[in-house]
Amino acid sequence: MLEVYNTLGRERQEFKPLREGFVGIYVCGPTVYGHSHIGHAKSYVSFDVVVRYLRYLGYNVRYVQNITDVGHLTDDADEGEDKVGEKAREMGVEPMEVAEKFTRSYFEDMDAMNVQRPDISPRASGHIPEMIEIVQTLLDRGHAYEVDGNVYYDVPSFDEYGKLSGRKLEDMMEGARVETRSEKKHPADFALWKRAEGGHIMRWNSPWGEGFPGWHLECSVMGTKYLGPTLDIHGGGLENAFPHHEDEIAQSEGATGKQFVRYWMHNNMVTVEGQKMGKSLGNFITLKDAFAGEPPLEEPIRPLVMRYFVLTSHYRSPLDFSHEALEAARKGLERIEEVVGRVRTALESGPAEGEAPEHVTDMLADYRRKFLENMDQDFNTAGALGEFNALTRDVNKILDSGEKVTSGTLKAIDDLYRELGGDILGIVTEDTGQRESAGLESELIQAMIDTRQKLRDEGHYEMADHIRDRLAKAGVNLKDTPKGTTWEYA
C-alpha cells in the first residue's frame, strides 16, 4: 500500500487517486531566465521517480510541469521586474529569446540525468486568455477586486486561507511588509493581474487595461486546464509552500468551489558544504557547470552520478552537496554499473543453459519486496537504494563464487536491475555496463591487477604492494584467491 506524506494534513496518508487507475500530477516547473542549478536536480529527479513509481504500480499518469516565462517578479511577490524581462533587458534580446534559450538548456540537463519529459509542458505566456477568464470569475464571485488596472485576490474572503502553511491571517497582519501597496485592502492580498507600467516589455490586453498575470495564477490555470478542477498530486519546492501554493489554493478553490489538490508534496532544499546556495556566497552551481567540472568543482560530475546523489536522500530531507558525498555517489553508481556490465557480458558470451536455482529466485524476490516496501513509504529512495546496493553485493558474490552461473540466473538478475534500477530509479539504462559507462574503468583496474601479478611473479613485492595500496586508496579492494585475484569497490 502506497503512503504519501501530505503537507496539507501534515501526515502520511494512504494514496487514493480521485479516479481509479488515473493520477493527475502537477509540478511547478522552472522560471526560464538562467541555466538550471543543482537545486533543480533535487526537485525534478525526485518527482521523476514519483511519476516512474506510480506508472510502475500500474497507474495511468498524466504529468504536467509548467514553464514560467512571464509573471515571476524579481522579489517573488507583487513588486519588482519580471525575471525573464530583466534578463532580456540585460542581454539585449526579446524576452521569448530568453525563454527559448533557457527552456532548451533546462531540458538538456534533465535529459542528461535521465529525467523523463512531462506529458505536458505548458508555458504561462500561452495561457493568458484562460488566466484572464479565471480573474474575471474571481471578481464575479467576490474573491477579487480591481484598483487602477491591478486586480488583487481578497484573502479575507477565503475562510480557509492558511490551511496548507498553517499560518493564520491575524498573524500575517503582525508580520506585514512595510512596503505593502496602500491600494491593497489587506496586506496578505496578492496580485492576480498587474498593470504594465511604462517600459514593461511583456504585456497583454485585458478588461482592466494592458498588463500581465501574477506568478501564482499561472499554476492554477494550467493545472486545472489539463487535469481538471481537482489534482491528485501537486509537487514543488518546500520554499514555495507559502505564499505560492497557499495562494494557488485560494484562487483555485475560490474560482471552482472544489478542492484544488488532494496530496501536496514538497521536496526539501540543497545546501552546499552546509550552506544555503547563493550567488552572493560564491557557491551557486549550475548543472552545466557541474557536468563540465567548472569551479568550485574539481572535476566533472557525470549526470547519472548527480541523479544517484539525489536519490541517496529522501525527497523531503535536505541534501548537502559536498565533495565527499559526490565521491560516495560516484563509487556507488560505479559498483552497480560494474555488476550490471558483468551480468550482461556473461549473458552475451553464451552461458550454460538452465533455470535460476530456487535460492537465487528467493533472494531476488526478497530484495524486490524490501525495495518496494521502501518505495511504498512515501517514495523512500534512500532506503530503496540501500536495498539495491545490498543486492549488488550479493550478485557479486554469486558471480565470484566460481560456480557455473546459468543463463536463467543471469537473466533473472538483469531483469531485476532493469525493473528496479531502470524503470523506477532511472540509474540503469540500456547502455549500463558498456565501455562508455563502466567497462573502461573495469579494464583499467584489471590492467593494474595484471601488472601487479607480473611484479609479484618477478619478486618485486614492494611495487606490487604499492599498486594494491593505491587501488585501496581509490576505493578498489583486491582479494587474492587460489583461482586468481578478484576485486570489488570498497
Beta strands, then each sheet from edge to edge (+ up, - down):
strand 1: 3-6
strand 2: 11-14
strand 3: 22-27
strand 4: 60-65
strand 5: 144-147
strand 6: 150-153
strand 7: 190-195
strand 8: 211-213
strand 9: 231-237
strand 10: 261-267
strand 11: 270-272
strand 12: 275-276
strand 13: 319-321
strand 14: 476-481
strand 15: 484-489
sheet 1: 1+ 2-
sheet 2: 4+ 3+ 9+ 10+
sheet 3: 5+ 6- 7+ 8-
sheet 4: 12+ 11- 13-
sheet 5: 14+ 15-
end
